Amino acid sequence: MKRSATVRLGILAVIGLSAGAQQRPDPCAAANFNEQACQAAIQRSGYCWNGRWVSLKYRNLFPYYYDAYQEFTANGGVVNMAVAGVCGPPARTHAFLGGHGASHGGFGASGSCHGTAAHG
């Protein structure tokens, strides 16, 4: 009886590890292709997955990924379309130029910050 409990725990541990090691579905990968999400990911250098930002620099323009998707499906590949997540890249820090703040990056309220500098 004790041995079967140990085996069950071992199996549960393997299942837990495989769930944690789940691949992030890149919206530009042929097997996960999502046209709108891919275009946004290329423009923003990353995409949302599971509520978190995944930073990824794409080396090619959109037509490259679209053509790879077309070839994948033409050869019988089945697409498990990546779902476009709701998040954005981390806010960038402010750069101050000549006493006037220059605000950069972000989306919505998280990206709407304005820098000021004391004038003396």
C-alpha positions in Angstrom: 0.0 0.0 0.0 2.8 2.4 0.8 4.5 1.7 -2.5 1.4 2.6 -4.5 1.1 5.9 -2.6 4.7 6.7 -3.5 4.1 5.9 -7.2 1.0 8.1 -7.3 3.0 11.0 -5.7 5.7 10.5 -8.3 3.2 10.6 -11.1 1.6 13.7 -9.7 5.0 15.4 -9.5 5.7 14.6 -13.2 2.3 16.0 -14.2 2.9 19.1 -12.2 6.4 19.7 -13.7 5.1 19.2 -17.2 2.3 21.7 -16.6 4.7 24.2 -15.3 7.0 23.7 -18.2 4.2 24.5 -20.7 5.5 26.3 -23.8 4.4 29.9 -24.3 2.3 30.1 -27.5 4.2 32.6 -29.7 1.5 34.2 -31.9 3.9 34.3 -34.8 4.9 30.6 -34.6 3.2 28.6 -37.5 1.6 26.2 -35.1 0.1 29.0 -33.0 -0.4 31.7 -35.6 -2.7 34.5 -34.8 -2.5 37.3 -37.5 -3.5 40.3 -35.4 -1.6 39.2 -32.3 1.5 38.4 -34.4 1.5 41.9 -36.0 1.1 43.5 -32.6 3.9 41.3 -31.2 6.3 42.3 -33.9 5.5 46.0 -33.4 5.8 45.8 -29.6 8.7 43.4 -29.5 6.8 40.9 -27.4 3.4 39.5 -26.5 1.2 38.7 -23.5 0.9 35.1 -22.2 -0.9 34.1 -19.1 -1.2 37.7 -18.0 2.5 38.4 -18.2 4.6 40.2 -20.8 7.0 38.1 -22.8 9.7 40.2 -24.4 10.7 38.9 -27.8 12.6 40.6 -30.6 11.4 39.3 -33.9 14.1 39.1 -36.6 11.8 39.1 -39.6 8.9 41.2 -40.9 5.3 39.9 -40.7 5.2 38.4 -44.2 7.9 35.9 -43.2 5.7 34.5 -40.3 2.6 34.6 -42.4 4.2 32.6 -45.2 5.5 30.0 -42.6 2.0 29.7 -41.3 0.6 29.2 -44.9 3.2 26.5 -45.6 2.5 24.8 -42.3 -1.2 24.5 -42.9 -0.7 23.6 -46.6 1.4 20.6 -45.4 -1.5 19.5 -43.1 -0.4 21.3 -39.9 -3.1 22.0 -37.4 -3.0 25.5 -35.8 -3.8 26.0 -32.2 -4.3 29.7 -32.4 -2.5 31.7 -29.7 -5.0 33.9 -27.7 -4.1 37.5 -27.6 -3.4 38.4 -23.9 -4.3 41.6 -22.2 -1.2 43.3 -20.9 1.5 45.5 -22.2 5.3 45.8 -22.1 6.7 47.1 -18.8 6.8 50.8 -18.5 10.0 52.4 -19.6 11.9 54.8 -17.3 11.9 58.5 -17.9 14.7 60.3 -19.7 15.2 63.9 -18.7 16.4 66.3 -21.3 17.5 69.9 -20.4 15.2 70.2 -17.4 12.1 69.1 -19.2 10.9 65.6 -18.7 10.4 63.4 -21.7 7.9 60.6 -21.1 8.3 57.3 -23.0 6.4 54.0 -23.5 3.6 52.2 -21.9 -0.1 51.8 -22.5 -3.2 53.3 -20.9 -2.9 54.6 -17.4 0.2 52.7 -16.7 2.1 54.5 -19.5 0.7 58.0 -18.9 3.3 59.4 -16.6 4.8 62.9 -16.9 8.2 63.9 -15.7 9.0 67.3 -14.3 12.3 68.8 -13.2 12.8 71.5 -10.6 14.0 74.7 -12.1 16.4 76.7 -10.0 
